[in-house]
Amino acid sequence: MTKLFNLMRFSRLGNTADQRSNILLSVISVISVFMAIIAALFDFIEGTQRLFIVNITVVLVYALIYYLNEKRKHNQARILFLSFANLTLFITANIHPKEYGLYLYFLPLIGLGQLAFGRHDKLLKWIFLIVPVISLTLLEVFDYKVLAFLHDMKVDSNPYAFFINLLLNILMLALMIFYLDSLNRSVEEQLAKSNMELEMFFYRTSHDLRAPLASAKGLLCLAEKSRNSHELKNYLSLTNKSIHVLDELLTDLTEVTKIRGGNPELKEVDMDDFFDEMCQREEKIKNGHVRVQRESGVKTILSDKVFLNIIFRNLISNAVKYGRVDVQPELWIRSGSSNGSVFFRIEDNGVGIRQEDQKHIFEMFYRADDLKESGSGLGLFITHNAVEKLEGTIRVESTLNKGTVFTVFLPMHGSNGAMR
């Protein structure tokens, strides 16, 4: 019951239309399982064996739908749910009198067919619009006697059935309206948040771009006037640092744009080769200054390599950058699988992050005051956004002067074609 209650708190679970749709499907699947179990118990008590077997089949199918949805096989779950719901309703309408009002359920089914799929699944939207319409038309044309072989299972009239089914339809439509209202409010909140972030982004970006440019300009003016070769070399070195800061900021800004505007393209990625490439990019790892240990429980995954690059470049770069001077810098890269997800753990023995900073580190332009190295303040914000784009989560654990652990959880796609 706790699981069902948590699923139904739409406003706190899932920020996108797809996530809300997945939650709605899980809720309906759980409710359908409970309803079918109750119906099966009544059939068993009344001795109607055929209907008992039918209801047990319904329980198993909806349990499978819930399982597929929880395993992130969302499209398969939606297609199975809508196909089975349409088939079940069509058969049930053939063995119940029209006065039962079972035809009313085709309306919420049409609504669910439109809510279940995104704008990229237009064909599926049309299929699950046409199928209920055809089913209802056939029932009306043949006076609810399309499947003649089911006539011996015909159920007697019940004076209360129509009102019960009408009430259930109203409840289902109310649930969909609540879902849409909740989704709209969430979109409005996300839009307001995005606008605030955009304003802050422009303000801070203009400031951060101006600082290294002004510094480089001033140093070049001094270098132009200098006649001392040692002094000139020092000015040029400082100018180079300013240009490097500017280059890092522009790289981060490019990555923000890439993440915000792009959608992941899932391809098989060999994670051993991937982390070899990542480590070879870090000079301190290449020259042996930072020691790396790897424990690989995941060989390949289906994911977007560009987004993975953004995530782990930032995490590995930070682990190398914020090492302690009193110990041999070490980096541990571990991977494995758990509860339908793969995880990657990046651990270091560096300076660590203060407890009060940990809840802010994924915010845009946030910089911890006590760190000597001051980046753009965008690195972990970008990392967090890239992880979310891949439908994953990221967690941090850190102890000051002992080290930091970042754990990235990503979904298994398909079989995780994925994980071998």
C-alpha positions in Angstrom: 0.0 0.0 0.0 2.9 2.3 0.7 4.2 1.8 -2.8 0.8 2.6 -4.3 0.5 5.7 -2.1 4.0 6.9 -3.2 3.1 6.3 -6.8 0.0 8.4 -6.6 1.8 11.5 -5.3 2.2 12.9 -8.9 3.3 16.3 -7.8 6.4 14.9 -6.1 7.4 12.1 -8.4 8.7 12.7 -11.9 9.1 16.1 -13.7 8.6 15.1 -17.3 5.5 14.0 -19.2 7.1 10.6 -19.8 7.8 10.1 -16.1 4.3 11.1 -15.2 2.9 8.7 -17.8 5.0 5.9 -16.4 3.7 6.6 -12.9 0.1 6.7 -14.1 0.5 3.3 -15.8 2.0 1.8 -12.6 -1.0 3.2 -10.6 -3.6 1.8 -13.0 -1.8 -1.6 -13.2 -1.7 -1.9 -9.4 -5.4 -1.0 -9.1 -6.3 -3.4 -12.0 -4.5 -6.2 -10.2 -6.4 -5.6 -7.0 -9.7 -5.3 -8.8 -9.1 -8.6 -10.8 -8.1 -10.4 -7.6 -11.4 -9.3 -5.9 -13.4 -10.4 -9.0 -11.6 -13.7 -9.1 -12.4 -14.4 -5.4 -16.1 -13.7 -6.0 -16.1 -16.0 -9.1 -14.4 -18.7 -7.0 -16.9 -18.4 -4.2 -19.8 -18.4 -6.7 -18.3 -21.4 -8.6 -18.1 -19.7 -12.0 -14.9 -21.4 -13.0 -14.5 -19.9 -16.5 -14.6 -16.3 -15.2 -12.3 -17.3 -12.3 -9.7 -18.4 -14.9 -10.2 -15.2 -16.9 -9.7 -13.0 -13.9 -6.6 -14.9 -12.8 -5.2 -14.3 -16.4 -6.0 -10.6 -16.0 -4.1 -10.5 -12.7 -1.0 -12.1 -14.3 -1.1 -9.8 -17.4 -1.4 -6.6 -15.3 1.3 -7.9 -12.9 3.5 -8.3 -16.0 2.7 -4.8 -17.2 3.7 -3.4 -13.8 6.9 -5.4 -13.9 7.9 -4.2 -17.4 7.2 -0.6 -16.3 9.3 -0.9 -13.2 12.1 -2.4 -15.3 12.0 0.8 -17.5 10.6 -1.1 -20.5 7.9 1.6 -20.7 6.8 1.4 -24.3 6.4 -2.4 -24.2 4.4 -2.0 -21.0 2.1 0.7 -22.5 1.5 -1.3 -25.7 0.7 -4.5 -23.7 -1.6 -2.6 -21.3 -3.6 -0.8 -24.0 -3.8 -3.9 -26.3 -4.9 -6.2 -23.4 -7.4 -3.6 -22.0 -9.0 -3.1 -25.5 -9.2 -6.9 -26.0 -10.6 -7.6 -22.5 -13.2 -4.8 -22.8 -14.3 -6.1 -26.2 -14.7 -9.7 -24.9 -16.4 -8.6 -21.7 -18.8 -6.3 -23.6 -19.9 -9.4 -25.6 -20.9 -11.5 -22.5 -22.6 -8.7 -20.7 -25.9 -7.0 -21.6 -25.6 -3.5 -23.2 -27.5 -2.2 -20.1 -24.3 -2.8 -18.1 -22.7 0.2 -19.8 -19.4 -1.5 -20.3 -19.1 0.5 -23.6 -18.5 3.6 -21.5 -14.9 2.3 -20.7 -13.9 2.9 -24.3 -13.8 6.6 -23.6 -11.1 6.5 -20.9 -9.3 3.9 -23.0 -9.1 6.4 -25.9 -7.9 9.1 -23.4 -5.2 6.7 -22.0 -4.0 5.9 -25.5 -3.4 9.6 -26.2 -1.7 10.2 -22.8 0.4 7.1 -22.8 2.6 8.0 -25.8 4.7 11.1 -26.6 4.7 13.3 -29.7 7.2 11.0 -31.4 4.8 8.0 -31.2 2.1 9.3 -33.5 1.5 5.9 -35.1 0.8 4.3 -31.8 -1.5 7.2 -30.8 -3.5 6.7 -34.0 -3.7 2.9 -33.5 -5.0 3.2 -30.0 -7.5 5.8 -31.1 -8.8 3.7 -34.0 -9.0 0.3 -32.2 -11.5 1.4 -29.5 -13.6 3.2 -32.1 -13.7 0.1 -34.4 -14.5 -2.2 -31.4 -17.4 0.1 -30.2 -18.7 0.3 -33.8 -18.7 -3.5 -34.2 -20.5 -4.0 -30.9 -23.2 -1.5 -31.8 -23.7 -2.9 -35.4 -23.9 -6.5 -34.2 -26.0 -5.7 -31.0 -23.2 -6.8 -28.7 -23.1 -10.3 -30.1 -20.0 -10.2 -32.2 -18.4 -13.3 -30.7 -21.1 -15.9 -31.0 -19.1 -18.6 -29.2 -19.3 -16.6 -26.0 -23.1 -16.5 -25.8 -23.2 -19.5 -23.4 -21.2 -17.3 -20.9 -23.8 -14.5 -21.2 -24.3 -12.7 -17.8 -27.8 -11.8 -16.5 -28.9 -8.2 -16.2 -28.2 -6.2 -13.1 -30.1 -3.0 -12.4 -27.2 -1.4 -10.5 -24.4 -2.4 -13.0 -24.8 0.7 -15.3 -24.6 3.2 -12.4 -21.5 1.3 -10.9 -19.8 1.4 -14.3 -20.7 5.0 -14.9 -19.3 5.9 -11.5 -16.0 4.0 -12.2 -15.8 5.8 -15.6 -16.2 9.2 -13.9 -13.5 8.2 -11.4 -11.1 7.2 -14.2 -11.7 10.4 -16.1 -11.2 12.4 -12.9 -7.9 10.6 -12.4 -6.8 11.6 -15.9 -7.9 15.2 -15.4 -6.0 15.2 -12.1 -2.9 13.8 -14.0 -3.1 16.5 -16.7 -3.6 19.3 -14.1 -0.6 18.0 -12.1 1.5 17.8 -15.3 0.5 21.3 -16.3 1.4 22.7 -12.9 4.7 20.8 -13.0 5.5 22.3 -16.5 4.7 25.8 -15.2 7.0 25.3 -12.2 9.8 23.9 -14.5 9.3 26.9 -16.9 9.6 29.4 -14.1 12.7 27.6 -12.8 14.2 27.6 -16.3 13.5 31.3 -16.7 15.3 32.1 -13.4 18.2 29.9 -14.4 18.4 31.6 -17.8 18.5 35.1 -16.2 21.2 34.0 -13.8 23.0 32.2 -16.6 23.3 35.3 -18.7 24.2 37.5 -15.8 27.0 35.3 -14.5 28.2 34.3 -17.9 28.7 37.9 -19.0 30.6 38.6 -15.8 32.8 35.4 -16.0 33.6 36.0 -19.7 34.6 39.7 -19.0 37.0 38.9 -16.1 39.6 36.8 -18.0 39.3 39.0 -21.1 39.9 42.1 -19.0 42.8 40.4 -17.3 44.4 39.2 -20.6 43.9 42.7 -22.1 45.6 44.4 -19.1 48.5 41.9 -19.2 49.1 42.4 -22.9 49.2 46.2 -22.4 51.9 45.7 -19.7 53.8 43.2 -21.9 53.8 45.8 -24.8 55.5 48.4 -22.6 58.0 46.0 -20.9 61.6 45.9 -22.1 62.6 43.2 -19.6 62.6 39.7 -21.1 61.9 37.9 -17.8 59.1 40.3 -17.0 57.7 39.9 -20.5 57.8 36.0 -20.1 55.8 36.3 -16.8 53.2 38.6 -18.4 52.7 36.1 -21.3 52.4 33.2 -18.9 49.7 35.0 -16.9 47.9 35.9 -20.2 48.0 32.2 -21.2 46.3 31.3 -17.9 43.6 33.9 -18.5 43.0 32.5 -22.0 42.9 28.9 -20.5 40.2 30.0 -18.0 38.2 31.6 -20.8 38.6 28.4 -22.9 37.4 26.2 -20.0 34.3 28.5 -19.5 33.5 28.4 -23.2 33.8 24.6 -23.2 31.4 24.4 -20.3 28.9 26.8 -22.0 29.0 24.6 -25.1 28.3 21.6 -23.0 25.3 23.3 -21.3 23.8 24.1 -24.7 24.5 20.6 -25.9 22.7 19.0 -22.9 19.8 21.4 -22.8 19.1 21.1 -26.6 20.0 17.5 -27.4 18.4 14.2 -26.8 20.4 11.1 -26.0 21.2 8.6 -28.8 21.6 5.2 -27.3 24.4 3.1 -28.7 26.5 0.3 -27.2 29.5 1.7 -25.3 32.4 -0.5 -24.1 33.0 0.9 -20.6 36.6 -0.5 -20.3 37.7 1.3 -23.4 35.7 4.4 -22.4 37.5 4.7 -19.0 40.8 4.1 -20.7 40.2 7.1 -22.9 39.0 9.2 -20.0 42.1 8.5 -17.9 44.5 9.1 -20.9 43.1 12.6 -21.2 44.4 13.5 -17.7 48.0 14.5 -17.7 48.5 13.6 -13.9 47.2 10.1 -14.5 49.3 9.6 -17.6 52.5 10.6 -15.8 51.7 8.4 -12.8 51.2 11.3 -10.4 47.7 10.0 -9.7 47.3 6.3 -9.2 44.1 4.7 -10.7 42.5 1.4 -9.6 39.6 -0.1 -11.5 37.0 -2.7 -10.6 34.7 -3.3 -13.6 31.4 -5.1 -13.0 29.8 -3.6 -16.2 31.5 -4.3 -19.5 29.1 -2.6 -22.0 26.0 -0.4 -21.7 23.5 1.1 -24.0 23.9 4.9 -23.6 24.9 8.1 -25.2 28.7 8.4 -25.4 28.6 12.2 -25.7 26.7 12.5 -22.4 28.8 9.9 -20.7 31.9 11.9 -21.8 30.5 15.0 -20.2 29.6 13.2 -16.9 32.8 11.3 -16.3 35.2 14.0 -17.7 34.0 16.3 -15.0 34.0 13.8 -12.2 37.5 12.4 -13.0 38.9 15.9 -13.7 37.6 17.1 -10.3 39.1 14.0 -8.5 42.5 14.7 -10.1 42.3 18.5 -9.5 41.3 18.5 -5.9 44.0 16.0 -4.5 45.7 16.4 -1.2 49.4 17.3 -1.0 50.1 15.2 2.0 49.2 11.8 0.4 49.7 9.9 -2.8 46.6 10.9 -4.9 44.5 7.9 -5.7 41.4 7.3 -7.8 39.1 4.3 -7.7 36.6 3.6 -10.6 34.1 0.9 -9.8 31.0 -0.3 -11.6 28.2 -2.8 -11.0 24.5 -3.4 -11.3 21.6 -3.2 -8.8 17.8 -3.1 -8.9 17.5 -2.6 -12.6 20.2 0.1 -12.8 23.9 0.1 -13.5 26.1 2.2 -11.2 29.5 3.9 -11.6 31.4 5.0 -8.5 34.2 7.6 -8.8 36.1 7.8 -5.5 39.2 9.8 -4.5 41.3 10.5 -1.4 41.4 14.2 -2.0 40.4 17.3 0.0 36.8 16.4 0.3 33.7 18.6 0.4 32.4 20.4 3.4 29.0 19.1 4.7 27.3 22.5 4.2 28.5 22.6 0.6 27.4 19.2 -0.5 23.7 20.1 -0.9 24.7 23.0 -3.3 27.4 21.5 -5.5 25.0 20.7 -8.3 23.7 24.3 -8.5 24.7 26.5 -11.4 27.8 28.6 -10.8 28.2 27.3 -7.2 31.8 27.3 -6.0 33.0 26.1 -2.6 34.8 29.0 -0.8 37.6 26.9 0.7 39.0 25.4 -2.6 42.1 26.8 -4.1 41.2 25.7 -7.6 38.3 27.8 -8.7 36.6 26.5 -11.8 33.7 28.0 -13.7 31.2 26.7 -11.2 29.4 24.9 -14.0 31.1 21.5 -14.0 28.9 19.6 -11.6 25.8 21.5 -12.7 26.5 20.2 -16.2 27.2 16.7 -14.9 23.9 16.6 -13.0 21.9 17.8 -16.0 23.6 15.1 -18.3 22.8 12.4 -15.8 19.1 13.5 -15.7 19.0 13.5 -19.5 20.0 9.8 -19.3 17.2 9.3 -16.8 19.7 8.6 -14.1 20.6 9.9 -10.7 23.9 11.1 -9.0 24.8 10.9 -5.4 27.7 12.4 -3.4 29.3 11.3 -0.2 32.3 13.2 1.2 34.4 13.7 4.3 36.7 16.7 4.6 40.4 15.9 4.2 39.6 12.2 3.5 38.0 12.1 0.1 34.8 12.1 -2.0 32.7 9.5 -3.7 30.3 10.3 -6.6 27.9 7.5 -7.6 26.1 7.7 -10.9 23.1 5.4 -11.4 21.9 4.8 -15.0 19.0 2.7 -16.2 19.4 -0.6 -17.9 18.0 -0.2 -21.4 16.6 -3.2 -23.2 18.5 -6.2 -21.9 20.9 -3.6 -21.1 21.7 -4.9 -24.5 23.5 -3.5 -22.3 25.3 -5.2 -19.6 27.6 -8.2 -20.2 
